[in-house]
Amino acid sequence: LPECDIVVAADVMYNEDIAMEIGDRCVELLTRENPPKLIITDSQRFHGTDFLDGVNVRLEGKCEHVPLQWEHINLENFRGSGVMIDGDQTYDATIRMVSVG
């Protein structure tokens, strides 16, 4: 990834392969001399998408922010839409998020 100030990966972990690639990018970014701020959100929590254990092992001794941990956040009255949804919907959702920096 190019040099940057902030990296956001939001609602893109649809399967284990994508999640592992995001984990690889986390290691790449957080081991830089001047790491960017990092925000990762996941509203679906699909099976196999929790990549943090592997990332934490790889970052041990290389990053002051270890261990990275999911923060669970409740969003009330969230308004959104999706690929298979006609129109907007309002609902409560629990998401997980990692924020570094």
N, C-alpha and C positions, 0 to 999 in steps of 0.2 A: 504494500500500500504506500502511496506517496506521503510525504510529510504533511501533517495537518494539526489543527488545534483540538478538534472534537471529532469523534467517530460515534455514529448512532446506528445500531442494528435493531430495528423495531418490527416485531411481528413478522419475522421471516423464517422462523425455525419450524418448517413443516415436516421435516424428517431428520433422522439421525445423521445422515451424511451432511446436510446443510449445517446442523448444529456443531458437528465436529470441525467443519471449515471455519465457523465463527470462532470456535475455541482456538484454532490455529492462529487466526488473526489477532485474538486477544494476546496470546503469547508474543507474537511478532511486535505488536504495538507497545505492550507494557514492559518489554525488555529494551526499548530504545533509550538512548541517553536522555532525551526529553520526551517522555511519553505523552500522547494527547489525553484529553479527558475522554472517557469511554462510558457510553450508556447503552445497555442492552435491555430490551423489554420483550416479554413473551406472554401473550394472552391465552394461548391454547394449551401449553404444557403437554404436547404430544409425547407419547412413550419414546424413550431413547434420546430425548433432546437435552437432558441435563448434562452438560459437558464440563461443569466446573471442577469436579474431582480431578479429572485429568489435567486441566489447566493449572490447578493449584499445585499439583506434583511438579509440573514443568517449570512453574514460576518460583518454587521454593528457593530462597536465598538470592533471587534475582529481582524481586519486586517487593517494595515496602507495603503493598496493599494486600498481600496474601494473609489469610485465605480470602478469596473472593467468595461472597455468599449471596444467594438470592434473597431479596427483600420482597415480601408479599404485600401487595397494596390492594385495598378494596376501592373500586371506583363505583360510586353510586350515581344512578341516572345517567349513565354513559350513553351518548347518542352516536350511532354509527351504522354503517352498512357493510355488506360483503358481496363477494362474487355471486353467491347463490341466493341473495336476498333482494327482493324488490323493495326499493324505498329504504328510508332510515328506520331504525328501531331504537328504542330507549330501554336500557336494561342495566342491572348491576353486574359487575365483573370483578373477579379477583385475578390480578396479573402478578407476574414475578419480574423483578428488575434487578440489574446489577449496575451500579454507578461507581466509577473510579475517577478521582481527581476533582 
